Amino acid sequence: MYPPSQAAYDRAITVFSPDGRLFQVEYAREAVKTGSTSIGVVCEDGIVLLAHKRATSPLVIGGSTEKIFTIDAHIAASSSGLVADARKLVDYARLEAQKHRLTFNEQIPVEVLSKHIGDHIQFYTQYAGVRPYGVSFLIAGADGGLRLYETDPSGALFEYKAAAIGAGKKAVEELLEKEYKDGMVLDEGVRLAVKAIRKVVEGKLTANTFDLAIISKDDGKVRVLSKEEKAKWL
């Protein structure tokens, strides 16, 4: 709990505390930290996106909980945090991608789309009567190069070679810092991502409890792996 002198500053998104903090944005970051873990790895010949899906009940159908979203043919995103917020941002991102295609007759660059998303998130940290998005994204895509971006509930945007978001962020990033190498191929990237998710997931990892997508540099297309393909990596 914050001291009484600070308590008044966490009730509105538009009020800075005396030490320059926006508490509602910090609370949104905490929502991301409790979300399931997602991992992105940039390889020499493609990008790997892996997202853990928490099984809230044995009665839940695994395919009904989507954690990796195709934004455009060449861009995918993985979320951590509030799932409903993620769906809303995915709809926004898909619309921006299609508007760019119709306006310029080309697929949207990954950096441009990531900045659109970051700007939209930042908008919800400035105005009274709204709350920040309680979700972070890993945005991966191929647009001539291979790009991986991470968004933050504040609207900040960072590009990475390999990154993680969610509850296991710290442990996964420690492993990635030790074992990630420039020039890795896709097979090595998938193995590293699976190894990292095993480190932070309690219980047995099965094909139903994670989503896996690959964006190959050759064709630049997003491919979400089937249950049978995921099982081979386990």
FILUMDO-863507 format. One record per residue (C-alpha): residue in three letters; x, y, z. Coordinates in Angstrom, 3 decimals. Layout:
@bakol->Ala, X->X, Y->Y, Z->Z
...
***
This chain:
@bakol->Met, X->0.000, Y->0.000, Z->0.000
@bakol->Tyr, X->1.132, Y->3.512, Z->-0.791
@bakol->Pro, X->1.346, Y->6.084, Z->2.068
@bakol->Pro, X->-1.737, Y->8.316, Z->2.626
@bakol->Ser, X->0.060, Y->11.229, Z->0.967
@bakol->Gln, X->0.285, Y->9.205, Z->-2.254
@bakol->Ala, X->-3.146, Y->7.561, Z->-2.119
@bakol->Ala, X->-4.884, Y->10.559, Z->-3.714
@bakol->Tyr, X->-2.742, Y->10.301, Z->-6.840
@bakol->Asp, X->-3.830, Y->6.805, Z->-7.894
@bakol->Arg, X->-7.479, Y->7.653, Z->-8.544
@bakol->Ala, X->-7.111, Y->9.454, Z->-11.868
@bakol->Ile, X->-4.935, Y->8.694, Z->-14.867
@bakol->Thr, X->-4.279, Y->12.409, Z->-15.505
@bakol->Val, X->-2.679, Y->13.222, Z->-12.132
@bakol->Phe, X->1.056, Y->12.836, Z->-11.566
@bakol->Ser, X->2.295, Y->12.057, Z->-8.075
@bakol->Pro, X->4.861, Y->14.474, Z->-6.588
@bakol->Asp, X->7.653, Y->12.099, Z->-7.582
@bakol->Gly, X->6.496, Y->12.014, Z->-11.220
@bakol->Arg, X->4.620, Y->8.705, Z->-11.359
@bakol->Leu, X->1.301, Y->7.711, Z->-12.914
@bakol->Phe, X->0.046, Y->5.030, Z->-10.562
@bakol->Gln, X->-2.712, Y->3.763, Z->-12.870
@bakol->Val, X->-0.101, Y->2.982, Z->-15.536
@bakol->Glu, X->1.994, Y->1.162, Z->-12.946
@bakol->Tyr, X->-1.049, Y->-0.849, Z->-11.876
@bakol->Ala, X->-1.611, Y->-1.784, Z->-15.542
@bakol->Arg, X->1.964, Y->-3.066, Z->-15.688
@bakol->Glu, X->1.181, Y->-5.257, Z->-12.685
@bakol->Ala, X->-1.742, Y->-6.753, Z->-14.632
@bakol->Val, X->0.717, Y->-7.712, Z->-17.373
@bakol->Lys, X->3.078, Y->-9.312, Z->-14.851
@bakol->Thr, X->0.315, Y->-11.674, Z->-13.728
@bakol->Gly, X->-0.475, Y->-12.745, Z->-17.308
@bakol->Ser, X->0.742, Y->-15.933, Z->-18.959
@bakol->Thr, X->4.225, Y->-15.874, Z->-20.465
@bakol->Ser, X->4.919, Y->-15.135, Z->-24.127
@bakol->Ile, X->8.303, Y->-15.394, Z->-25.855
@bakol->Gly, X->9.678, Y->-14.053, Z->-29.134
@bakol->Val, X->12.987, Y->-15.054, Z->-30.746
@bakol->Val, X->14.469, Y->-13.539, Z->-33.915
@bakol->Cys, X->16.480, Y->-16.076, Z->-35.900
@bakol->Glu, X->18.604, Y->-15.863, Z->-39.042
@bakol->Asp, X->15.820, Y->-17.305, Z->-41.225
@bakol->Gly, X->12.665, Y->-16.329, Z->-39.354
@bakol->Ile, X->10.951, Y->-15.429, Z->-36.089
@bakol->Val, X->9.467, Y->-17.671, Z->-33.399
@bakol->Leu, X->6.508, Y->-16.641, Z->-31.230
@bakol->Leu, X->5.483, Y->-18.912, Z->-28.359
@bakol->Ala, X->2.706, Y->-18.201, Z->-25.845
@bakol->His, X->1.678, Y->-20.251, Z->-22.852
@bakol->Lys, X->-2.043, Y->-20.836, Z->-22.309
@bakol->Arg, X->-3.106, Y->-21.371, Z->-18.704
@bakol->Ala, X->-5.647, Y->-24.141, Z->-18.296
@bakol->Thr, X->-8.218, Y->-22.608, Z->-15.935
@bakol->Ser, X->-10.324, Y->-25.769, Z->-16.028
@bakol->Pro, X->-10.105, Y->-29.245, Z->-17.564
@bakol->Leu, X->-13.482, Y->-28.486, Z->-19.146
@bakol->Val, X->-12.138, Y->-25.587, Z->-21.221
@bakol->Ile, X->-11.576, Y->-26.360, Z->-24.911
@bakol->Gly, X->-7.952, Y->-25.446, Z->-25.626
@bakol->Gly, X->-8.600, Y->-24.068, Z->-29.102
@bakol->Ser, X->-11.044, Y->-21.477, Z->-27.732
@bakol->Thr, X->-8.301, Y->-19.532, Z->-25.947
@bakol->Glu, X->-6.182, Y->-17.752, Z->-28.529
@bakol->Lys, X->-2.847, Y->-16.291, Z->-27.451
@bakol->Ile, X->-1.157, Y->-15.620, Z->-30.801
@bakol->Phe, X->-3.043, Y->-13.406, Z->-33.250
@bakol->Thr, X->-2.417, Y->-12.945, Z->-36.968
@bakol->Ile, X->-2.546, Y->-9.191, Z->-37.653
@bakol->Asp, X->-1.708, Y->-9.354, Z->-41.362
@bakol->Ala, X->-0.227, Y->-12.041, Z->-43.581
@bakol->His, X->3.293, Y->-11.026, Z->-42.478
@bakol->Ile, X->2.687, Y->-9.872, Z->-38.862
@bakol->Ala, X->1.640, Y->-11.757, Z->-35.724
@bakol->Ala, X->1.261, Y->-10.643, Z->-32.117
@bakol->Ser, X->1.293, Y->-12.421, Z->-28.785
@bakol->Ser, X->-0.269, Y->-10.914, Z->-25.676
@bakol->Ser, X->0.081, Y->-11.033, Z->-21.920
@bakol->Gly, X->-2.356, Y->-9.424, Z->-19.510
@bakol->Leu, X->-6.077, Y->-8.821, Z->-19.897
@bakol->Val, X->-7.312, Y->-10.964, Z->-22.789
@bakol->Ala, X->-10.267, Y->-8.680, Z->-23.586
@bakol->Asp, X->-7.923, Y->-5.689, Z->-23.891
@bakol->Ala, X->-5.722, Y->-7.749, Z->-26.198
@bakol->Arg, X->-8.653, Y->-8.569, Z->-28.491
@bakol->Lys, X->-9.579, Y->-4.888, Z->-28.723
@bakol->Leu, X->-6.005, Y->-3.904, Z->-29.660
@bakol->Val, X->-5.783, Y->-6.749, Z->-32.191
@bakol->Asp, X->-8.929, Y->-5.452, Z->-33.913
@bakol->Tyr, X->-7.393, Y->-1.963, Z->-33.985
@bakol->Ala, X->-4.105, Y->-3.295, Z->-35.384
@bakol->Arg, X->-5.852, Y->-5.307, Z->-38.114
@bakol->Leu, X->-7.815, Y->-2.233, Z->-39.164
@bakol->Glu, X->-4.639, Y->-0.123, Z->-39.366
@bakol->Ala, X->-2.934, Y->-2.815, Z->-41.464
@bakol->Gln, X->-5.830, Y->-2.916, Z->-43.925
@bakol->Lys, X->-6.069, Y->0.897, Z->-44.113
@bakol->His, X->-2.371, Y->1.048, Z->-44.997
@bakol->Arg, X->-2.814, Y->-1.636, Z->-47.682
@bakol->Leu, X->-5.770, Y->0.189, Z->-49.260
@bakol->Thr, X->-4.074, Y->3.601, Z->-49.106
@bakol->Phe, X->-0.564, Y->2.693, Z->-50.281
@bakol->Asn, X->-1.154, Y->-0.647, Z->-52.052
@bakol->Glu, X->1.526, Y->-2.339, Z->-49.946
@bakol->Gln, X->1.725, Y->-4.334, Z->-46.732
@bakol->Ile, X->2.332, Y->-2.227, Z->-43.643
@bakol->Pro, X->5.913, Y->-2.175, Z->-42.280
@bakol->Val, X->6.227, Y->-3.816, Z->-38.858
@bakol->Glu, X->7.718, Y->-0.676, Z->-37.286
@bakol->Val, X->4.897, Y->1.531, Z->-38.583
@bakol->Leu, X->2.195, Y->-0.788, Z->-37.231
@bakol->Ser, X->3.985, Y->-1.108, Z->-33.880
@bakol->Lys, X->4.137, Y->2.687, Z->-33.568
@bakol->His, X->0.427, Y->2.952, Z->-34.385
@bakol->Ile, X->-0.333, Y->0.498, Z->-31.576
@bakol->Gly, X->2.031, Y->2.273, Z->-29.161
@bakol->Asp, X->0.450, Y->5.670, Z->-29.961
@bakol->His, X->-3.052, Y->4.255, Z->-29.438
@bakol->Ile, X->-2.054, Y->2.770, Z->-26.059
@bakol->Gln, X->-0.400, Y->6.039, Z->-25.020
@bakol->Phe, X->-3.614, Y->7.952, Z->-25.823
@bakol->Tyr, X->-5.317, Y->6.051, Z->-22.992
@bakol->Thr, X->-2.781, Y->7.357, Z->-20.459
@bakol->Gln, X->-3.596, Y->11.034, Z->-21.088
@bakol->Tyr, X->-7.326, Y->11.538, Z->-20.741
@bakol->Ala, X->-9.699, Y->11.515, Z->-17.781
@bakol->Gly, X->-12.502, Y->8.977, Z->-17.752
@bakol->Val, X->-10.461, Y->6.178, Z->-19.364
@bakol->Arg, X->-8.082, Y->3.559, Z->-18.031
@bakol->Pro, X->-4.812, Y->2.260, Z->-19.514
@bakol->Tyr, X->-4.759, Y->-0.985, Z->-21.459
@bakol->Gly, X->-3.729, Y->-3.777, Z->-19.093
@bakol->Val, X->-1.863, Y->-5.712, Z->-21.742
@bakol->Ser, X->1.553, Y->-5.929, Z->-23.408
@bakol->Phe, X->2.280, Y->-7.280, Z->-26.883
@bakol->Leu, X->5.140, Y->-8.956, Z->-28.661
@bakol->Ile, X->4.725, Y->-7.896, Z->-32.296
@bakol->Ala, X->6.712, Y->-9.952, Z->-34.818
@bakol->Gly, X->6.857, Y->-9.573, Z->-38.556
@bakol->Ala, X->8.809, Y->-9.822, Z->-41.796
@bakol->Asp, X->8.922, Y->-6.810, Z->-44.122
@bakol->Gly, X->12.222, Y->-7.375, Z->-45.897
@bakol->Gly, X->13.878, Y->-7.691, Z->-42.492
@bakol->Leu, X->12.832, Y->-9.531, Z->-39.356
@bakol->Arg, X->11.483, Y->-7.343, Z->-36.551
@bakol->Leu, X->10.325, Y->-8.009, Z->-32.986
@bakol->Tyr, X->8.771, Y->-5.236, Z->-30.866
@bakol->Glu, X->7.414, Y->-5.139, Z->-27.330
@bakol->Thr, X->4.690, Y->-2.707, Z->-26.252
@bakol->Asp, X->4.067, Y->-1.499, Z->-22.710
@bakol->Pro, X->0.866, Y->-0.182, Z->-21.011
@bakol->Ser, X->2.465, Y->3.271, Z->-21.053
@bakol->Gly, X->2.723, Y->3.184, Z->-24.858
@bakol->Ala, X->6.499, Y->2.703, Z->-24.838
@bakol->Leu, X->7.919, Y->0.631, Z->-27.678
@bakol->Phe, X->11.163, Y->-1.382, Z->-27.792
@bakol->Glu, X->12.755, Y->-3.583, Z->-30.456
@bakol->Tyr, X->14.461, Y->-6.827, Z->-29.402
@bakol->Lys, X->16.411, Y->-9.788, Z->-30.750
@bakol->Ala, X->14.624, Y->-11.952, Z->-28.189
@bakol->Ala, X->12.125, Y->-10.958, Z->-25.513
@bakol->Ala, X->9.515, Y->-12.197, Z->-23.049
@bakol->Ile, X->6.428, Y->-10.722, Z->-21.402
@bakol->Gly, X->4.169, Y->-11.941, Z->-18.612
@bakol->Ala, X->4.664, Y->-13.727, Z->-15.328
@bakol->Gly, X->7.869, Y->-15.505, Z->-16.337
@bakol->Lys, X->9.535, Y->-12.492, Z->-17.975
@bakol->Lys, X->12.514, Y->-12.211, Z->-15.638
@bakol->Ala, X->13.427, Y->-15.921, Z->-15.591
@bakol->Val, X->12.980, Y->-16.304, Z->-19.362
@bakol->Glu, X->15.060, Y->-13.226, Z->-20.173
@bakol->Glu, X->17.882, Y->-14.495, Z->-17.944
@bakol->Leu, X->17.897, Y->-17.730, Z->-19.975
@bakol->Leu, X->17.698, Y->-15.866, Z->-23.289
@bakol->Glu, X->20.606, Y->-13.611, Z->-22.331
@bakol->Lys, X->22.742, Y->-16.697, Z->-21.630
@bakol->Glu, X->21.742, Y->-18.896, Z->-24.567
@bakol->Tyr, X->20.589, Y->-16.630, Z->-27.396
@bakol->Lys, X->23.131, Y->-16.353, Z->-30.219
@bakol->Asp, X->23.152, Y->-14.246, Z->-33.358
@bakol->Gly, X->22.723, Y->-16.418, Z->-36.449
@bakol->Met, X->20.441, Y->-19.018, Z->-34.842
@bakol->Val, X->18.167, Y->-20.861, Z->-37.286
@bakol->Leu, X->14.448, Y->-21.421, Z->-36.735
@bakol->Asp, X->14.811, Y->-24.947, Z->-35.348
@bakol->Glu, X->17.249, Y->-23.672, Z->-32.720
@bakol->Gly, X->14.951, Y->-20.743, Z->-31.952
@bakol->Val, X->11.961, Y->-23.026, Z->-31.360
@bakol->Arg, X->14.026, Y->-25.303, Z->-29.107
@bakol->Leu, X->15.220, Y->-22.293, Z->-27.092
@bakol->Ala, X->11.668, Y->-20.931, Z->-26.722
@bakol->Val, X->10.305, Y->-24.316, Z->-25.627
@bakol->Lys, X->13.187, Y->-24.715, Z->-23.152
@bakol->Ala, X->12.475, Y->-21.256, Z->-21.743
@bakol->Ile, X->8.731, Y->-21.829, Z->-21.343
@bakol->Arg, X->9.373, Y->-25.152, Z->-19.588
@bakol->Lys, X->11.475, Y->-23.246, Z->-17.055
@bakol->Val, X->8.565, Y->-21.052, Z->-15.931
@bakol->Val, X->5.502, Y->-23.263, Z->-16.437
@bakol->Glu, X->4.306, Y->-25.333, Z->-13.521
@bakol->Gly, X->3.126, Y->-28.810, Z->-14.421
@bakol->Lys, X->3.450, Y->-30.676, Z->-17.691
@bakol->Leu, X->3.724, Y->-28.755, Z->-20.945
@bakol->Thr, X->1.450, Y->-30.209, Z->-23.631
@bakol->Ala, X->0.467, Y->-29.206, Z->-27.155
@bakol->Asn, X->-2.818, Y->-27.881, Z->-25.762
@bakol->Thr, X->-1.171, Y->-25.505, Z->-23.298
@bakol->Phe, X->0.791, Y->-23.269, Z->-25.663
@bakol->Asp, X->0.491, Y->-21.589, Z->-29.062
@bakol->Leu, X->3.436, Y->-21.520, Z->-31.467
@bakol->Ala, X->3.817, Y->-19.432, Z->-34.616
@bakol->Ile, X->6.670, Y->-19.120, Z->-37.099
@bakol->Ile, X->7.330, Y->-16.345, Z->-39.608
@bakol->Ser, X->9.768, Y->-17.588, Z->-42.240
@bakol->Lys, X->12.101, Y->-15.100, Z->-43.928
@bakol->Asp, X->11.693, Y->-16.945, Z->-47.250
@bakol->Asp, X->8.004, Y->-16.204, Z->-47.791
@bakol->Gly, X->7.432, Y->-13.681, Z->-44.990
@bakol->Lys, X->4.158, Y->-15.351, Z->-43.990
@bakol->Val, X->2.785, Y->-16.105, Z->-40.531
@bakol->Arg, X->2.169, Y->-19.791, Z->-39.880
@bakol->Val, X->0.504, Y->-20.909, Z->-36.661
@bakol->Leu, X->1.496, Y->-24.512, Z->-35.959
@bakol->Ser, X->-1.093, Y->-27.236, Z->-35.525
@bakol->Lys, X->-1.434, Y->-29.409, Z->-32.425
@bakol->Glu, X->0.433, Y->-32.265, Z->-34.174
@bakol->Glu, X->3.302, Y->-29.974, Z->-35.211
@bakol->Lys, X->3.608, Y->-28.557, Z->-31.690
@bakol->Ala, X->3.682, Y->-32.074, Z->-30.219
@bakol->Lys, X->6.806, Y->-32.879, Z->-32.269
@bakol->Trp, X->8.721, Y->-30.134, Z->-30.444
@bakol->Leu, X->7.863, Y->-31.667, Z->-27.084
***
